């Protein structure tokens, strides 16, 4: 699901580094996650896509081999 334009890019002004997306879970569990997909100068970043779910769990997708979320989230 796409977020409104002012919430969908980081930073809000200037060169875009991430596109923010919303992924809904099932109705039964009311879960969701936010994803920050690297773009522009961050495209190809070793951490790949950053994820944050409704429980505050941080994750990474498409990261370089051997990386764990704590390597990318500070």
N, C-alpha and C positions, 0 to 999 in steps of 0.2 A: 504494500500500500504506500502511496506517495504522501509525504507530508506537505503542508503549505510551503511555498517558496522560501519564506523567511526562516523556516525551521529546517529546510532540507539541505542546506549547504553550510559548510564551515570553512573559513570564516564567512560571516554574512556579507562582507564587502571585500573587494579585491579578488586576488586569484583564489579559486576554489581548490581546497585540499581534500575534502571528503564530501560525499553525498550521503545524507542520513536517510535511512529507510525504517519502516515499521513493519514487523511481521507478526500477524495475529496468530495465536494458538487456537485451541478448540474452545467451543462454548463451555464444555464441561469443566475445563480447568482454568478458564479465564486468564490464560497465560499470554505473554507477548514478549517480543524482543526488539531492540533497536540495533541497527547495524550502521556502522560508519565505513563506507566503501571508499578506499583511497582513489583519488583522481588528480589530475593536474600534476604538480610537482611531487605528490605523494604516490602516484601510480607506480607500482612495482616495489613499494615499501616492503621490507622483509617481514613485517607483522601481518600483512594482508588486511582482511576485513576485521574490524573490531566489533564485538557483540556485547550487549548488556541486556539481561533478561529482567522480567518483572520481580524476581527475587534478589536482584542485585549481583547475580553471578556474571562475571566477566569472562569472555571467551575470545578466541581468534579463529578465523577460517582462512584457508589458502595461505597460511604462513610458511616461511622457509622451514625445512625439516629441522627438528630438534627444538624449536621455540615452544614455550608454554606461555599462557596468558600473563603471568607475572613478568615475563621478559618485555612485554609490550605495553602493559597498563602500569602507569605510575601515578 
